[in-house]
Amino acid sequence: MARVLLFGPLRDLAGWRERELDPPPSSIAELRRALAAEDARLGEALAGPGVQVSIDQQIVRGDAALSARSEVAFLPPMSGG
């Protein structure tokens, strides 16, 4: 079972923080499509600029494969000084 985590405004928009998916999607792109099919506003937000994706606590760029036990976190854009 893959575990999906949302943080900050993404969590607020979706109305949930954590969800387990079984069967797990095979890639980040497939996961984004599945989440967007359930909630178009969340799908839009996940595709927005600055949203980062972490797989098993490692930031990844672009698409990546997921395993059945992957933990995927979507992180909102960060700002700082």
N, C-alpha and C positions, 0 to 999 in steps of 0.2 A: 504494500500500500504506500503510495507516495503521499507526502505531507506538504501542504501548501500553507504558507504564512503570508499575511498582509500586514503592513505597518503604516502608522500615521494616517494621513488622509485617505489612503487606499483602503485601509481597514474600515474607516468611518463610512466611506462611500458604499462598500460592499455590505456592511452590517455584520461582518464576521471577521475573526482574526485568524482562525486556523481551521483547516478542513483536510480530511483524508480522502484520497481518491483511489477507488478500486474498481476496475483495473486502472493502473496509472497511465497517463499519456506517455508517448514514446519520446517526446521532445518538448522543449520550451515553446516552440511555435504551436504545437498541437495543444498544449496546456492553455496558451493565450486564446486560441480559437474556442476551446471548450468553455472557458470562463466568459468570453465575449458573447457566446451563444446564450448563456444563462442571464447575462446582465450587460447590455450594450454600453451603458455608462462606465462600468468597470473595465470593459474591454478597451474603450477609448482611453481611459486613464492609464491602463497598463502599457498602451502603445505610445504614450506621451513622452516628450523629451525629458531626459534626466532620470527616468525610472530605471533602476538597476535591478538585476536578478542575481541571486545567490543560490548556488546548488551546494548543499552540504557545507555551508558556511564559507564558500569560496565564490567571489564575484566572477561572473562569466560575461563575456561579450558576445552578442549575436545569439544564434541558435545553438543548442547543445542537447545531446541525448540524455534521457532520464532513465534511471533504473527503477525497479519496483520499490526500492527503499529510499529513494531520493527525498531530501527535504529541500523544497524550493521556497525561497523568500523573495517577495517583491518589495523593493525599498523605494520610497518616494524620493523625488529630487531633494538633494541636501544643499544647504547653504551654510556659509560660515565665514569667519574672518581670519 
